[in-house]
Amino acid sequence: MKKIASLMTSLTLVAALLAGCGSGGNGGNGASSPNSTDSNVGSGGKSVTLKVFIAQPRFKEQYDKLAADFTAMMKETQNTDVTVQLELPNSDNAAQILKTRLASNDAPDVFSLHAINELPTFYKAGYLEDLSDQPFVDVLLEDVKKSVTTTDGKVVGVPLETMSWGYLYNKDLFEQYKLEVPTTVAELREVAEQLKANGETPFLLSYKEAWIPQLVLPLAVGALMKTGNEDFVDRMNKDEGSFQEMKEMFTVFDLISEYGTDRALEVGGDDGAAKFAAGEAAMWLQGPWYAETILKSNPDMSFGVAPLPINDDPNATLINLSASTTLAVSQASKQKDVAKAFLNFVMSEEYSSGLFESLMFNPTATVHTYESYPWVDDATVYVKEGKAYQDPSIPQAVKDEVGKGLQSYFAGQMTQDEVLDALDKAWKSFNKVNQ
């Protein structure tokens, strides 16, 4: 109770300072203390409904708490009754749901986007509020801020997730069988064979949700761009490239599938996390965003993050640096002040560190003071050695297509060339609409 009282007192003092500096009292840009809620919430004594859309249902407990704490803070500091309508759709259909809502003038006030794949397109379409003058901007780490900044210099989101990822591996099993993290596809096959010879299943397969098999695409594109095909995305944006140049991704995808668990198309992300935590396989094509779910199933599990080999060039075995889930405010929102207050609360000095630690996300701002996690340290070693690349900017429509295509390919319903042709068509369709 003392901790809650202290938090409320701190935020009350900040809000009191903000109450006197609305949009006309701070130089005209609405900016204020970076550790506060939004300064333009307005007069108190009102009731507001805030619609929040975040495609992360596995974090329902944490986001329910965030909504409750924000509601309490707004009542305490602004005398405003806020009802947060929290919507947490599955990643597989969230993008389509959001687009439909936006097109039908039923946009959430706050919604999540992928910083690299979706934010530029949504900004260009006029869906995103300019947040450049908001207090949270001043506390973002510089490299992170770049991921939510448009080409014309406007900050349009609060970055939640930044990830250093490749695949997950069970450190205890690797240590038990004295296995080294592989640096080539040939070495990866050797590791798989050794695990199999010892009665272990090398890879956990969880292809029920299309977004999971598609993870191999950004890993392959990023690695191959870093090691010789640097202009691939630029050429694809001009209809001058082809995914035939990325055909090597099937080499590692086939290997993973060959040494994987049964019934892959019946296992989704949450089930996969539980199975991985239970030791049913030694490796999982997945990122550390599932850390909280894994450790909830098995708090004692020791797992690491390693770069996925794409071919037999060790220089192409690299960590993906990605800024993904980002919160934005709808330009059509009728509750912009409260929506901005919500984003500033997420990144406030008093609250943000505890929230991000509970989500097991990487620090993204100077207000984050919690210790990093072991899997973050694993990936950081590669990053410091220069063995990393920035997540390639691939249209979300293309990622959706490759997810469905790889599901069909795994089921024997599509060939490699058919999948690659479908990706080419998806990118060309994207270009027609967005260029």
URQUIVEN-V472029 format. One record per residue. N is the residue number from 1. NEAR is the number of other C-alpha atoms within 10 Angstrom. D_CENTER is the distance of its C-alpha to the mean C-alpha in Angstrom with 1 decimal. Layout:
((N NEAR D_CENTER) (N NEAR D_CENTER))
This chain:
((1 6 33.0) (2 7 33.8) (3 8 30.1) (4 10 29.3) (5 10 32.5) (6 12 31.6) (7 15 28.2) (8 19 29.9) (9 15 32.6) (10 16 30.4) (11 24 28.4) (12 19 31.7) (13 13 33.2) (14 18 30.3) (15 24 30.4) (16 13 34.2) (17 14 33.9) (18 22 31.5) (19 18 33.8) (20 13 36.4) (21 18 34.3) (22 19 33.1) (23 14 32.4) (24 11 36.0) (25 12 36.4) (26 14 33.9) (27 10 34.8) (28 11 33.4) (29 13 29.7) (30 20 28.6) (31 24 27.3) (32 21 28.1) (33 18 27.2) (34 20 23.5) (35 24 23.7) (36 27 24.7) (37 34 23.9) (38 29 24.6) (39 28 28.2) (40 20 29.0) (41 21 28.7) (42 15 32.4) (43 10 35.3) (44 14 34.8) (45 11 36.3) (46 12 34.2) (47 12 32.0) (48 14 28.6) (49 15 26.2) (50 22 22.6) (51 18 20.3) (52 23 16.7) (53 22 14.3) (54 24 10.8) (55 20 9.6) (56 16 9.2) (57 14 12.9) (58 17 12.9) (59 16 12.6) (60 14 15.6) (61 11 17.8) (62 15 15.8) (63 20 15.3) (64 14 18.9) (65 12 20.0) (66 19 18.1) (67 19 19.9) (68 14 23.2) (69 16 23.1) (70 21 22.4) (71 17 25.2) (72 17 27.5) (73 23 26.9) (74 24 27.6) (75 17 30.7) (76 16 31.8) (77 20 31.3) (78 20 31.6) (79 15 33.7) (80 21 31.3) (81 18 30.6) (82 20 27.0) (83 15 26.0) (84 18 22.2) (85 15 21.6) (86 18 18.3) (87 17 16.9) (88 19 14.2) (89 17 14.3) (90 15 13.1) (91 16 10.3) (92 16 13.4) (93 14 15.3) (94 18 13.2) (95 20 13.3) (96 12 17.1) (97 12 17.7) (98 21 16.3) (99 13 18.3) (100 13 21.3) (101 13 21.2) (102 15 21.0) (103 10 23.8) (104 9 25.9) (105 10 25.8) (106 13 24.0) (107 22 20.8) (108 26 19.1) (109 23 19.6) (110 26 16.1) (111 24 13.2) (112 27 9.4) (113 24 8.5) (114 21 6.3) (115 27 7.9) (116 22 9.5) (117 20 10.5) (118 20 11.4) (119 26 12.2) (120 21 15.3) (121 15 16.7) (122 14 16.4) (123 17 18.0) (124 11 20.7) (125 10 21.5) (126 11 22.2) (127 19 19.8) (128 23 18.2) (129 19 20.2) (130 18 20.9) (131 21 19.9) (132 18 21.4) (133 15 24.1) (134 24 22.1) (135 26 22.6) (136 30 19.0) (137 22 19.0) (138 18 21.6) (139 19 19.6) (140 21 16.4) (141 14 16.6) (142 13 18.0) (143 10 15.6) (144 19 12.6) (145 20 14.8) (146 16 15.4) (147 23 11.9) (148 26 12.6) (149 19 16.3) (150 16 18.0) (151 9 20.7) (152 6 23.3) (153 10 22.0) (154 16 20.5) (155 22 17.6) (156 27 15.9) (157 30 13.0) (158 27 11.9) (159 27 8.7) (160 24 7.3) (161 22 4.8) (162 20 6.5) (163 22 7.2) (164 29 10.5) (165 29 10.8) (166 27 13.4) (167 22 14.8) (168 24 16.0) (169 23 19.7) (170 20 22.2) (171 17 23.9) (172 15 26.9) (173 18 27.7) (174 17 27.4) (175 10 29.7) (176 8 32.0) (177 12 32.7) (178 11 32.5) (179 15 29.8) (180 11 28.3) (181 16 24.8) (182 19 25.6) (183 21 25.4) (184 21 26.5) (185 20 26.5) (186 17 30.1) (187 16 29.2) (188 23 26.4) (189 18 29.1) (190 14 31.4) (191 20 29.1) (192 25 28.6) (193 16 32.3) (194 17 33.0) (195 21 30.7) (196 13 32.4) (197 10 35.8) (198 10 35.1) (199 9 34.2) (200 16 30.4) (201 21 27.9) (202 27 25.8) (203 24 22.7) (204 26 21.1) (205 29 20.4) (206 27 18.3) (207 23 18.5) (208 21 19.1) (209 21 15.8) (210 24 15.6) (211 22 11.9) (212 22 12.7) (213 23 15.7) (214 23 14.1) (215 18 11.9) (216 24 15.3) (217 22 15.4) (218 19 13.0) (219 26 14.5) (220 26 17.9) (221 26 17.7) (222 27 16.3) (223 30 19.0) (224 23 21.8) (225 17 21.2) (226 20 21.4) (227 14 24.6) (228 10 26.7) (229 14 25.1) (230 14 23.6) (231 12 24.3) (232 21 22.9) (233 20 20.3) (234 12 23.0) (235 12 25.6) (236 17 23.5) (237 19 23.1) (238 13 26.9) (239 16 27.6) (240 11 29.0) (241 16 26.9) (242 18 26.3) (243 19 24.0) (244 14 27.2) (245 13 26.3) (246 16 23.3) (247 16 25.4) (248 15 25.0) (249 20 21.7) (250 18 24.0) (251 13 25.7) (252 21 23.0) (253 18 21.8) (254 13 25.5) (255 16 25.9) (256 21 23.0) (257 16 24.5) (258 13 28.0) (259 19 27.3) (260 21 25.1) (261 17 25.7) (262 13 27.5) (263 11 26.5) (264 19 23.0) (265 16 22.8) (266 13 23.5) (267 19 20.7) (268 17 17.2) (269 19 14.2) (270 14 15.9) (271 15 19.2) (272 25 17.9) (273 24 16.6) (274 17 20.1) (275 19 21.9) (276 25 20.3) (277 24 21.0) (278 13 24.6) (279 17 25.1) (280 16 25.6) (281 23 24.1) (282 23 23.6) (283 27 20.4) (284 23 17.4) (285 21 15.3) (286 23 12.0) (287 18 9.5) (288 22 10.0) (289 17 7.4) (290 20 10.7) (291 18 12.8) (292 19 13.9) (293 22 15.0) (294 23 16.7) (295 16 18.6) (296 14 19.5) (297 15 21.4) (298 16 22.8) (299 11 22.7) (300 10 24.8) (301 17 22.7) (302 15 22.2) (303 24 19.4) (304 21 18.2) (305 27 15.7) (306 25 17.6) (307 25 17.4) (308 27 18.3) (309 28 21.7) (310 28 22.0) (311 22 25.8) (312 14 28.6) (313 13 27.9) (314 15 26.5) (315 17 25.5) (316 26 22.8) (317 29 21.2) (318 29 18.4) (319 30 15.1) (320 29 12.1) (321 20 10.8) (322 20 7.5) (323 25 6.1) (324 22 3.2) (325 24 3.7) (326 23 7.4) (327 26 10.6) (328 31 13.6) (329 28 17.2) (330 23 19.2) (331 17 22.1) (332 17 24.2) (333 21 23.6) (334 14 26.9) (335 20 25.4) (336 20 23.8) (337 16 25.3) (338 25 24.0) (339 26 20.5) (340 25 20.6) (341 24 22.0) (342 25 19.2) (343 23 16.6) (344 24 19.1) (345 26 19.5) (346 26 15.9) (347 31 16.5) (348 24 20.2) (349 23 22.0) (350 18 23.4) (351 21 20.4) (352 21 17.1) (353 22 17.6) (354 15 18.5) (355 17 15.5) (356 21 13.0) (357 18 15.3) (358 13 15.5) (359 21 11.8) (360 19 12.1) (361 22 9.4) (362 21 10.7) (363 24 13.1) (364 23 12.4) (365 23 15.9) (366 14 19.5) (367 20 19.8) (368 22 17.7) (369 14 20.5) (370 12 19.5) (371 9 20.0) (372 13 17.3) (373 13 16.9) (374 13 18.8) (375 18 16.0) (376 18 14.7) (377 14 18.3) (378 16 18.6) (379 24 16.1) (380 19 17.5) (381 13 20.9) (382 18 19.9) (383 17 18.3) (384 9 21.6) (385 8 23.6) (386 11 22.1) (387 20 20.6) (388 25 17.3) (389 19 16.0) (390 16 13.6) (391 22 11.1) (392 22 13.6) (393 16 13.5) (394 18 14.1) (395 19 14.7) (396 18 12.8) (397 18 16.3) (398 21 16.9) (399 22 13.9) (400 18 15.1) (401 22 18.5) (402 25 17.9) (403 25 16.5) (404 20 19.7) (405 24 21.8) (406 27 20.9) (407 23 21.6) (408 16 24.9) (409 18 25.5) (410 18 25.1) (411 11 27.5) (412 9 30.0) (413 11 29.8) (414 14 28.7) (415 14 29.6) (416 15 27.5) (417 12 29.2) (418 13 28.6) (419 21 24.8) (420 21 24.9) (421 14 27.1) (422 17 24.9) (423 22 22.0) (424 20 24.5) (425 16 25.6) (426 19 22.2) (427 24 21.5) (428 18 25.1) (429 14 24.7) (430 16 21.6) (431 15 23.9) (432 10 26.7) (433 7 24.8) (434 11 22.9) (435 7 25.6))
